[in-house]
Amino acid sequence: MAERKPFLLRIDREVLDAVQRWANDDLRSLNGQIEFLLRRVLQGEGRLGGRRDGGRRGENGER
């Protein structure tokens, strides 16, 4: 398993409550849900796995 690094997160109460409810629905911890959501967005944007260009295509369809 990858090394985990703790950090402080300041977040709006409404957002935190919504993520907590979602975590409860998915039977995950709040921390696990936040990590799940971050990974999902990072993968969707092509930013997970060391790519520095974000996986976005240029005007000519180039990567």
Steps between C-alpha positions, in 0.01 A plus 500: 500500500621851425631718780232724646577857596272675749390857435250752631200574280283806554163448336157660496264333749229439237748323270642296788153390612408399143819295459442338841148395398637359174772313692236352728294389199809334345610347834829690491674721753494873432874487424450204267219680316707815450789292362258306275354822359841659445629189319186487282540862392876466449454190283222666302725798431800284415700641788571179690799289409770756441365676188588865511290617206174406670409267216328783316491521126629804315316687227614249234401198707860451616585375845 
